[in-house]
Amino acid sequence: MEKLIDVGIIGGGPAGLSAALVLGRARKSVVVIDEGQPRNRVTRETHGFLTRDGVTPSEFRRIAKEQINSYPSVQFVEEAAVSVSGTDGDFQITTSQAKGYRFKKLLFAVGMKDLPLDINGLTEVYGKSAFVCPYCDGWELRDQPLVLIVKGARAMHLAKMISGWTSQYSICTDGPDDLTDEQRDELKQHQVPVFDSPIARIESTNGQVQHIALQDGTIVPCNGIFFAPKLAAGSNLPQAIGCEVTESGTVTVDHFGKTNVAGIYSAGDAAAEMYQAIAAASMGSIAAAGLNFELLSEAWSSHS
Ligand SMILES: Cc1cc2nc3c(=O)[nH]c(=O)nc-3n(C[C@H](O)[C@H](O)[C@H](O)COP(=O)(O)OP(=O)(O)OC[C@H]3O[C@@H](n4cnc5c(N)ncnc54)[C@H](O)[C@@H]3O)c2cc1C
């Protein structure tokens, strides 16, 4: 029978790695199981992470692993976790190569994943000149002509947001705009053009968008795009073991990252509504403290 490891961390992005660092320093035995498919792997640079602004996602992970490797109780497994079972104190995880692990506690740091990008030409520009988060990539596109591909209430939110980075932007709703008359008036007042013809194709050269061609023949030139991605949970394992998950795929957690299932925590994009690497790392660190204290409390009680 496999030995019982203190914490199994599923997912080795900023959240999982940050938790691994804290737990390694707290002398807990940890296995990080990671299949290495983060959403931001399409980007050239990660921005806004204090001391790491502009680092590539792969360099970020390399540095993190190098530092975590100073703590010998943390091991890495580069595979997907494919099944989970058990209860607090003895969870079992099986990996894609049929390896089995037993953990006292679990942390799901599985991120989110993009559903297929269904706009012609978007894959070619995603992460190069089309982005999802102005805090991550707005600075690089400041004062540039931009197109927001978004509709309905999210269009109002993104229009307001992007106004902090550029005043030259229009909205392509790629079909019915789902806006109310008041919202259309508000955008008109702010001189934001709205095009509701479906998008025929995003034209680009080497990942740099040139223009958006609409089905009605309109050409909308731009240097960058922000769009609202369609997302799904990074893994269905939290749900499979009984964690409460919202309609949008987010695991419900308390301030320490604790889920409704005893012994299971979640952190990072998997358990947040705002997606930022530093926020994910912070959640991972907090969850690690929660997990460590649970383990210490249980050990303390068993000796009293
Ligand atoms: C295009 C783009 C650009 C971005 N740019 C920035 C930026 O500039 N600055 C910034 O702060 N944020 C940026 N973000 C957001 C940032 O990438 C995320 O907030 C951050 O990566 C979340 O970290 P995480 O650890 O929660 O998840 P992730 O980094 O997504 O890591 C989750 C990991 O879990 C693994 N995993 C999932 N399921 C399993 C399983 N069953 N078994 C094993 N492994 C599994 C995945 O393969 C992945 O490696 C960007 C996001 C995107 C999409």
PDBQT file of the ligand as one rigid body, heavy atoms in Angstrom, charges set to zero:
ROOT
HETATM    1  C1  LIG A 401      -3.870  34.823 -22.089  1.00  0.00    +0.000 C 
HETATM    2  C2  LIG A 401      -3.685  35.051 -20.619  1.00  0.00    +0.000 A 
HETATM    3  C3  LIG A 401      -2.782  36.003 -20.173  1.00  0.00    +0.000 A 
HETATM    4  C4  LIG A 401      -2.601  36.212 -18.828  1.00  0.00    +0.000 A 
HETATM    5  N1  LIG A 401      -1.719  37.157 -18.438  1.00  0.00    +0.000 NA
HETATM    6  C5  LIG A 401      -1.555  37.385 -17.122  1.00  0.00    +0.000 A 
HETATM    7  C6  LIG A 401      -0.656  38.394 -16.693  1.00  0.00    +0.000 A 
HETATM    8  O1  LIG A 401       0.008  39.052 -17.488  1.00  0.00    +0.000 OA
HETATM    9  N2  LIG A 401      -0.559  38.617 -15.355  1.00  0.00    +0.000 N 
HETATM   10  C7  LIG A 401      -1.285  37.909 -14.428  1.00  0.00    +0.000 A 
HETATM   11  O2  LIG A 401      -1.162  38.161 -13.236  1.00  0.00    +0.000 OA
HETATM   12  N3  LIG A 401      -2.139  36.958 -14.829  1.00  0.00    +0.000 NA
HETATM   13  C8  LIG A 401      -2.295  36.672 -16.140  1.00  0.00    +0.000 A 
HETATM   14  N4  LIG A 401      -3.175  35.725 -16.538  1.00  0.00    +0.000 N 
HETATM   15  C9  LIG A 401      -3.918  34.984 -15.520  1.00  0.00    +0.000 C 
HETATM   16  C10 LIG A 401      -3.003  33.949 -14.867  1.00  0.00    +0.000 C 
HETATM   17  O3  LIG A 401      -2.417  33.150 -15.864  1.00  0.00    +0.000 OA
HETATM   18  C11 LIG A 401      -3.780  33.099 -13.902  1.00  0.00    +0.000 C 
HETATM   19  O4  LIG A 401      -4.453  33.919 -12.978  1.00  0.00    +0.000 OA
HETATM   20  C12 LIG A 401      -2.859  32.149 -13.149  1.00  0.00    +0.000 C 
HETATM   21  O5  LIG A 401      -2.100  31.344 -14.034  1.00  0.00    +0.000 OA
HETATM   22  C13 LIG A 401      -3.693  31.255 -12.243  1.00  0.00    +0.000 C 
HETATM   23  O6  LIG A 401      -2.848  30.389 -11.574  1.00  0.00    +0.000 OA
HETATM   24  P1  LIG A 401      -3.411  28.981 -11.075  1.00  0.00    +0.000 P 
HETATM   25  O7  LIG A 401      -2.270  28.339 -10.381  1.00  0.00    +0.000 OA
HETATM   26  O8  LIG A 401      -4.684  29.151 -10.362  1.00  0.00    +0.000 OA
HETATM   27  O9  LIG A 401      -3.790  28.183 -12.410  1.00  0.00    +0.000 OA
HETATM   28  P2  LIG A 401      -2.902  27.783 -13.667  1.00  0.00    +0.000 P 
HETATM   29  O10 LIG A 401      -1.730  28.673 -13.812  1.00  0.00    +0.000 OA
HETATM   30  O11 LIG A 401      -3.865  27.696 -14.809  1.00  0.00    +0.000 OA
HETATM   31  O12 LIG A 401      -2.361  26.330 -13.306  1.00  0.00    +0.000 OA
HETATM   32  C14 LIG A 401      -3.245  25.232 -13.168  1.00  0.00    +0.000 C 
HETATM   33  C15 LIG A 401      -2.445  23.983 -13.429  1.00  0.00    +0.000 C 
HETATM   34  O13 LIG A 401      -3.224  22.847 -13.048  1.00  0.00    +0.000 OA
HETATM   35  C16 LIG A 401      -3.025  21.835 -14.011  1.00  0.00    +0.000 C 
HETATM   36  N5  LIG A 401      -4.116  20.882 -13.930  1.00  0.00    +0.000 N 
HETATM   37  C17 LIG A 401      -5.455  21.074 -14.134  1.00  0.00    +0.000 A 
HETATM   38  N6  LIG A 401      -6.120  19.917 -13.938  1.00  0.00    +0.000 NA
HETATM   39  C18 LIG A 401      -5.192  18.994 -13.625  1.00  0.00    +0.000 A 
HETATM   40  C19 LIG A 401      -5.255  17.604 -13.328  1.00  0.00    +0.000 A 
HETATM   41  N7  LIG A 401      -6.422  16.933 -13.312  1.00  0.00    +0.000 N 
HETATM   42  N8  LIG A 401      -4.107  16.944 -13.074  1.00  0.00    +0.000 NA
HETATM   43  C20 LIG A 401      -2.903  17.584 -13.067  1.00  0.00    +0.000 A 
HETATM   44  N9  LIG A 401      -2.783  18.913 -13.340  1.00  0.00    +0.000 NA
HETATM   45  C21 LIG A 401      -3.924  19.600 -13.612  1.00  0.00    +0.000 A 
HETATM   46  C22 LIG A 401      -2.978  22.609 -15.338  1.00  0.00    +0.000 C 
HETATM   47  O14 LIG A 401      -2.409  21.851 -16.357  1.00  0.00    +0.000 OA
HETATM   48  C23 LIG A 401      -2.106  23.789 -14.915  1.00  0.00    +0.000 C 
HETATM   49  O15 LIG A 401      -0.736  23.503 -15.071  1.00  0.00    +0.000 OA
HETATM   50  C24 LIG A 401      -3.356  35.468 -17.888  1.00  0.00    +0.000 A 
HETATM   51  C25 LIG A 401      -4.262  34.505 -18.330  1.00  0.00    +0.000 A 
HETATM   52  C26 LIG A 401      -4.424  34.293 -19.677  1.00  0.00    +0.000 A 
HETATM   53  C27 LIG A 401      -5.397  33.246 -20.139  1.00  0.00    +0.000 C 
ENDROOT
TORSDOF 0
